[in-house]
Amino acid sequence: MKRVLILSPSAITQAGLSALIADESDRWQVMNAAAQPTISREPGDWNSAADCALVSWPTMGDEQPDLDLVLGLPVVALLNAWSDVDLPELLQIGWVGLLPSQASGAEIVAALDAAAAGLMAIHPTLLDSLLTLNGSFQTKNPQSEALTPREVEVLALLAEGLSNKAIARRLHLSEHTIKYHTSAIFAKLNVSSRTEAAIAGARAGFILL
C-alpha cells in the first residue's frame, strides 16, 4: 500500500480529501501533516514517510502550503485557478499532477497513481488554461530552433516525466550529457522548466503529448 501526505491549511479540507481517497481506493494510505507529530517537519523529512503528496492550494491571500515539506516527493496539486499558485515554484518541485480543486476521488487517485509512477497528469480544464498562459511561446519564438535527433529523444523522455538519471539509463548516456542536452533544449525552445519544454515541444511539432 502506498502512502499519500495531504497538505492543506484547512483541517476540514484534509478530512474531506482523506474520505474521497479512502472511498475510491484501498491502494493509498492517507497521512495528514498536522496529524503526524512523531515525524519531524523539516524540509524533505516526509520523503521517507510518504510516496506522494497531495497539496490543496488555497485562494490568494490565505495561508499558503509549505512546499519545503514535500521536496523530493511526487506532488499532485489541487488548484482553483492559475492565479492561486506560483507556477514556477510549483514546477521546481519536479513532475506534478495538476487538478481542479473540485476533482473527484477517481481523478485524484488516478493522478496519484500517475505521479507515483513518475508520470504527469493535467486535468483538461487546467491544460487549456496552461496552454493559454503559455501562448506567448509562439509569439516569442514562432519558429523554434531545430532540435537535434538526440535532443528530440531527450525531450520526449522529459515529457514522460523521467528524471535525468532515468533518461541517462534509457539512452545509455551519462547524466552529465543529459543535463547538457536539457540545457540546450531549454535554450532552443526559450523555456525554463520541463513542463514548458514539453508544451513548447509539442506545439513546435517535435513530440506528441
N, C-alpha and C positions, 0 to 999 in steps of 0.2 A: 504494500500500500504506500502511495506517495503522500507527502505532507505539503500542504499549502499554508503559507503565512498570509493572513488577511491583515492589511494595514489600512486603517481609516481613523480619522479623528473622532468619529461617532461610534459609540458602543452599539447603538441601535442598528446602524448600517452593518457593523461587523456581525451582529446576531442574524440579521436578515440574509446576508451573503452566506453565512455558515449554513443556515437552513436550506437555502437554494442548492448549495453544493451537496449537502447530505441527502436531500430528496432525489437528486438527479443521479448520483453515482456513489458507489461504495469503494471506489479506487482511490479517493482522496480523503486524507485525514486533515481536518481543519485545525490550524493554530492561530490564535489571536495574540498579537504582540503584547497587548495590555494584560493578557491573562497568563503570561509565561514569566513570572518573577524569578524563576530559578536560572534563567538564561540571561547572561549579561547583554545589555542593549548597547553594545558598541558597534561602530561601523563594520559590517561584514560578518558579525558574530552569528547571524542566522544561517549562514551558509551550511554549517554542519547540522543544523536542526531542521531545515526545510528544503524541499526540492524545487519549489516555485513560490512566487509571491503574487498576491492579488491586491492591487492598490486601488482604493476608491478615492478618486480625485474630488475634492470639494469645489464649490464655486469660488470665484475670485473674492478675496477678502477674508475667507475663512482660513482656519489653520491648515497649513499645507503638510502633506505627509513627509516624513523624514526619509528621503531616498537613500541616505547613507546606510540605513539598516538593511537594505536589500542589495547592496553592492555585490556583484558576482552571481546573483540569482537570476534565473529567467523570470521575467515580470509580465503580468497581464494587467493593464491599466483600464479602469472604468472611467470614462470621461463624459461630461455633459456637453462640452464643446471644446474646440481647439483653444479658445480664449482662456480656458480654465487652467492650462498647463504650459509650462516652459518646455516646449517640444525638444529643443537641443539638449537640455539637461536630461530629459527622459531618455532620449536616444543614446546618450552617452553610457547609460547603464548596460546596454547591449541590445540583443534582439528581444523585442517585446511583442505582446499581443495588445491590440487596441480595440476596445469595445465601448459602445454607448452605456451610460450609467443604468439604463433600463434593460440591459441584456438579460435574456432568460437563463435559467440554470443550465440548460443544454448548451447554450452558446458559451457560457463561462467555462464549463467543463471541457468542451471541445478546444477552447483557446488554451486552457491549462495543459491539456494533453499535448497540444502542438508546441507550446513553449518548452515543456519538459523534454520534448524530443529535439529541441534545437531549431524549431521552425517558427515562422512569424505568421500570426493570424490578425487580419484587419477586417473589421466589420464593414460591409459595403457602404453604409451611410457615412462612416468616418473616412473611408477610402476616397469617396467623392470629394469630401472637404479637403483632404490632404492633397489630392491632385489639383484642386483649385488653388490652394495655398502655394503650391509649387509650380503654378502655371508660368511663373517668370522664367523657368528653365529655358523654354523655347525662345522667349524674348531676349534673354541674356546671351543665349548660345544657340541660335536657330539651327546651325549646322555643327553638331558636336564633332570635335576632332576624332578621327577614326581610331578605334581601339585595335590593338594587335590581336591575332587569334588567341594568344595566351591570356591577354587581358580580358577578352570576352569569356574565356573559361573561368577565370578567377571571379569575374563579375557575376556569372551565373551561379557560382557556388556561394558567393556573398549573399545573393538574393535568396538562396535557400536557407540562410541563417547559420552557415558553418563558420566556425572560428578560424582564425589564421592557421592555427596548429592543425585543425581538421582538414583545411584546404591543402596545406603542405603535404599531409599524408596522402590525400586523394590524388594529388598531381605529382607525387614523388619529388617534391622540391623542398628547399629549406624554408623555414618560417621567415627568415630574413628576406628571401626572394619574394615571398607572398606579400610582405609588408611593402616592399618596393613597388610591386605591381598595383597594390591597393592605392598607394600614394599617387601613382601615375593615373589610375582610373579616376580618382577624385579630382585631380587637376584637369584632366581632359573633359570631364563632364561638368566641371565647375560646381562641385558639391562638397559637403563637409561631413557627411555621415553615410553609413551603409544604407539606411532607408532611402535617403535622397539618391544615392547611386543606383539602387535598384529601380526606383521610379524613373529617373532620368535615362537609365539604360534601356528600359522598356519603351519609353516614349521615343527614343532615338532609333529603336528597332534592333538593338544589339541582343536583347534577350526577351523572353516571354515570361510574364508573371502568372 
